[in-house]
Amino acid sequence: MAISKGFRFPVSFEDAFPQGLVMVGEVRPDTEYQTRDERAAGRPVRQRVDEATGKRQWKVSVTDPHEPNAKRQSFEVTLLAEVQPVPTTGEVLPGMRPVEFDGLTAEPRVAGNGEFKYQSFVFRASGFRQVGRSVGSGPSGAKPGGGADAKAA
């Protein structure tokens, strides 16, 4: 049985992030690249739409306290929703709040350059959920891939 490129594996939030995630900053639209000429012509910035679901894409920067590699601790998660998702928690420090995601999927990919490549994942979710008491009580093993470079391709 072959798995096609771009397949998104459903994954429970607790399995992927046993210590939870901390959102840094705000939810923002994931916009398409605009050339200098397009900006000069005053063309409007277009928000990306997910090819699989047809929903608008939103980006959120997060930090994973469970990741031992400092360069892989912070990454982006893509949220797929028609309207901008709103976090369910308050800030614990200015610009920082604990978050959990509903409908989490992981798409495997190769990250890095040259001989320094590693297994990574593109994480997508359908929105935020209430932060549960189970955060931090997940499996003691490493999370899938050991890192989460979630830049959407």
C-alpha positions in Angstrom: 0.0 0.0 0.0 1.4 3.4 -1.0 0.8 6.6 0.8 0.6 9.6 -1.5 2.7 12.7 -1.1 1.0 15.3 0.9 -1.1 12.9 3.0 -2.1 14.4 6.3 -2.1 12.0 9.3 -4.6 12.8 12.0 -2.7 13.0 15.4 -3.9 13.7 18.9 -2.6 16.9 20.4 -1.4 15.1 23.5 0.7 12.6 21.4 2.3 15.3 19.3 2.9 17.8 22.1 3.0 16.1 25.5 3.9 19.4 27.4 1.5 21.5 25.3 2.4 24.5 23.2 2.8 28.2 23.9 1.5 30.6 21.3 3.7 33.6 20.7 2.1 36.7 19.1 -1.3 36.7 17.3 -3.2 34.7 14.7 -2.6 36.2 11.3 -3.7 35.5 7.7 -1.4 33.3 5.6 -1.1 35.5 2.5 0.2 34.7 -0.9 3.6 36.1 -2.1 3.3 39.4 -3.8 5.9 40.7 -6.3 7.2 44.3 -6.1 5.2 45.1 -9.3 2.0 43.7 -7.8 2.5 45.9 -4.7 3.3 48.9 -6.8 0.2 48.4 -8.9 -1.9 48.4 -5.6 -3.2 44.8 -6.1 -4.8 43.5 -2.9 -3.0 40.9 -0.8 -4.8 37.5 -1.2 -5.1 35.0 1.6 -4.1 31.5 0.9 -6.8 28.8 0.6 -6.1 25.2 1.5 -6.2 22.9 -1.6 -7.6 19.9 0.4 -10.3 21.6 2.4 -11.0 24.9 0.5 -10.8 26.8 3.8 -8.8 29.9 4.4 -5.3 29.5 6.0 -4.2 31.3 9.1 -0.8 31.2 10.7 0.2 31.1 14.4 3.7 30.9 15.8 4.1 28.5 18.7 6.9 27.2 20.9 7.2 23.5 22.1 8.8 23.2 25.6 9.2 19.5 25.0 11.6 19.9 22.1 15.3 19.6 23.2 16.7 21.2 20.0 16.5 25.0 20.5 16.4 25.6 16.7 13.3 23.4 16.4 11.4 24.7 19.4 9.5 27.4 17.6 7.5 26.9 14.4 4.2 27.8 12.8 1.0 25.9 12.8 -1.5 26.5 10.0 -5.1 26.9 11.0 -7.8 26.1 8.4 -11.0 28.1 9.0 -13.3 30.5 7.2 -13.0 33.1 9.9 -10.0 34.0 12.0 -9.7 31.5 15.0 -9.6 33.0 18.4 -7.5 31.5 21.2 -9.4 30.1 24.2 -6.9 31.1 26.8 -5.6 34.4 28.2 -2.0 35.6 28.1 0.3 34.4 30.8 3.0 36.9 29.8 2.6 39.7 27.3 2.1 38.1 23.8 2.3 34.5 25.2 -0.5 32.0 26.0 -0.8 28.2 26.3 -2.8 26.7 23.5 -4.2 23.4 22.3 -5.6 22.6 18.8 -8.6 20.7 17.5 -8.4 18.6 14.4 -4.6 18.4 14.4 -2.9 16.7 11.4 0.7 16.1 10.6 2.2 16.0 7.1 5.7 14.5 7.0 8.4 16.3 5.1 12.2 16.6 4.9 13.7 19.8 6.4 17.2 21.1 6.5 20.0 21.6 4.0 22.7 19.4 2.5 23.9 16.7 4.8 21.9 18.2 7.7 18.5 17.0 6.7 16.0 15.7 9.2 12.4 14.4 9.5 9.9 17.2 10.1 6.2 17.8 10.0 3.8 20.4 8.7 1.1 20.8 11.4 -2.4 21.9 10.5 -5.5 22.3 12.8 -9.1 23.3 12.5 -9.0 25.7 15.5 -8.3 26.1 19.2 -9.8 24.2 22.1 -9.8 24.6 25.8 -6.5 23.8 27.4 -7.0 20.5 29.3 -5.5 19.2 32.5 -3.8 16.4 30.6 -1.1 18.7 29.2 2.3 17.4 30.4 0.9 13.9 31.3 1.5 12.5 27.8 4.0 9.7 26.9 7.5 10.2 28.2 9.0 9.3 24.8 10.0 11.8 22.1 7.3 13.3 20.0 7.0 12.2 16.4 10.0 13.3 14.3 11.7 14.9 17.3 11.0 18.3 15.8 8.3 20.3 14.2 9.3 22.6 11.4 5.8 23.5 10.4 6.3 25.8 7.5 3.6 25.1 4.9 4.7 24.5 1.4 
